[in-house]
Amino acid sequence: MTFKQTIIHIWNNPKDAWYYIQGNIRYKLWYSKYSWLIRKHIREQIDMRIKSMNRECYNSGSCIKCGCKTTHLQMCNKACEGNCYPGMMNKKDWEETKKRTFTRDYEFALRNGKFEKTL
């Protein structure tokens, strides 16, 4: 993505700027001695998202849908545009999802330690 394309993208999707910052901060924390600063339910979801992501995205290092760096993308609250995983859940919803093995909207299920699209 060129600089001009990035500016146009952020202009049209301003929330993506926040997701970019959030993903980068969590990425730096995740791979540092300060990973404990990321709340437990967020760490669990990040781990699940990394396991659930499209292998093509994982191998190329960026999302095939939006072009974001993959590990940074898994760490922000944004849902995957390629339907690999849902948006980040709050603690209560995450605990319920782990018990029920499906998300509140029934869009994703937890199977074999990863998210799977159900609809």
Contacts in CASP RR format, 6 or more apart in sequence:
PFRMAT RR
TARGET T0000
AUTHOR 0000-0000-0000
METHOD contacts of the structure
MODEL  1
MTFKQTIIHIWNNPKDAWYYIQGNIRYKLWYSKYSWLIRKHIREQIDMRI
KSMNRECYNSGSCIKCGCKTTHLQMCNKACEGNCYPGMMNKKDWEETKKR
TFTRDYEFALRNGKFEKTL
1 9 0 8 1.000
1 67 0 8 1.000
9 16 0 8 1.000
10 16 0 8 1.000
10 17 0 8 1.000
15 78 0 8 1.000
16 78 0 8 1.000
19 73 0 8 1.000
19 76 0 8 1.000
19 77 0 8 1.000
19 78 0 8 1.000
20 68 0 8 1.000
20 72 0 8 1.000
20 76 0 8 1.000
22 75 0 8 1.000
22 76 0 8 1.000
22 77 0 8 1.000
23 72 0 8 1.000
23 73 0 8 1.000
23 75 0 8 1.000
23 76 0 8 1.000
24 72 0 8 1.000
26 38 0 8 1.000
26 42 0 8 1.000
26 46 0 8 1.000
26 75 0 8 1.000
26 76 0 8 1.000
27 71 0 8 1.000
27 72 0 8 1.000
27 75 0 8 1.000
29 35 0 8 1.000
29 37 0 8 1.000
29 38 0 8 1.000
30 38 0 8 1.000
30 43 0 8 1.000
30 46 0 8 1.000
30 75 0 8 1.000
35 43 0 8 1.000
38 46 0 8 1.000
39 91 0 8 1.000
41 89 0 8 1.000
41 90 0 8 1.000
41 91 0 8 1.000
41 94 0 8 1.000
41 95 0 8 1.000
42 88 0 8 1.000
44 94 0 8 1.000
44 98 0 8 1.000
45 88 0 8 1.000
45 89 0 8 1.000
45 94 0 8 1.000
46 74 0 8 1.000
46 75 0 8 1.000
48 85 0 8 1.000
48 110 0 8 1.000
48 113 0 8 1.000
48 114 0 8 1.000
48 115 0 8 1.000
49 74 0 8 1.000
49 80 0 8 1.000
49 84 0 8 1.000
49 85 0 8 1.000
49 115 0 8 1.000
50 71 0 8 1.000
50 74 0 8 1.000
51 113 0 8 1.000
51 114 0 8 1.000
52 84 0 8 1.000
52 85 0 8 1.000
52 114 0 8 1.000
52 115 0 8 1.000
52 116 0 8 1.000
53 70 0 8 1.000
53 74 0 8 1.000
53 80 0 8 1.000
53 84 0 8 1.000
53 85 0 8 1.000
54 64 0 8 1.000
54 82 0 8 1.000
54 84 0 8 1.000
56 64 0 8 1.000
57 63 0 8 1.000
57 64 0 8 1.000
57 70 0 8 1.000
57 84 0 8 1.000
58 70 0 8 1.000
60 70 0 8 1.000
61 69 0 8 1.000
61 70 0 8 1.000
61 71 0 8 1.000
62 68 0 8 1.000
62 69 0 8 1.000
62 70 0 8 1.000
63 70 0 8 1.000
63 73 0 8 1.000
63 80 0 8 1.000
63 81 0 8 1.000
63 82 0 8 1.000
64 82 0 8 1.000
65 80 0 8 1.000
65 81 0 8 1.000
65 82 0 8 1.000
66 73 0 8 1.000
66 81 0 8 1.000
73 80 0 8 1.000
74 85 0 8 1.000
76 88 0 8 1.000
77 87 0 8 1.000
77 88 0 8 1.000
78 87 0 8 1.000
78 88 0 8 1.000
79 85 0 8 1.000
79 86 0 8 1.000
79 87 0 8 1.000
80 87 0 8 1.000
83 117 0 8 1.000
84 115 0 8 1.000
85 108 0 8 1.000
85 115 0 8 1.000
86 103 0 8 1.000
86 105 0 8 1.000
86 107 0 8 1.000
86 108 0 8 1.000
86 115 0 8 1.000
89 97 0 8 1.000
89 103 0 8 1.000
93 103 0 8 1.000
93 104 0 8 1.000
96 104 0 8 1.000
97 103 0 8 1.000
97 104 0 8 1.000
97 110 0 8 1.000
98 110 0 8 1.000
101 109 0 8 1.000
101 110 0 8 1.000
101 111 0 8 1.000
102 108 0 8 1.000
102 109 0 8 1.000
102 110 0 8 1.000
102 118 0 8 1.000
103 109 0 8 1.000
106 118 0 8 1.000
106 119 0 8 1.000
107 117 0 8 1.000
107 118 0 8 1.000
107 119 0 8 1.000
108 115 0 8 1.000
108 116 0 8 1.000
108 117 0 8 1.000
108 118 0 8 1.000
109 115 0 8 1.000
109 116 0 8 1.000
109 118 0 8 1.000
110 116 0 8 1.000
END
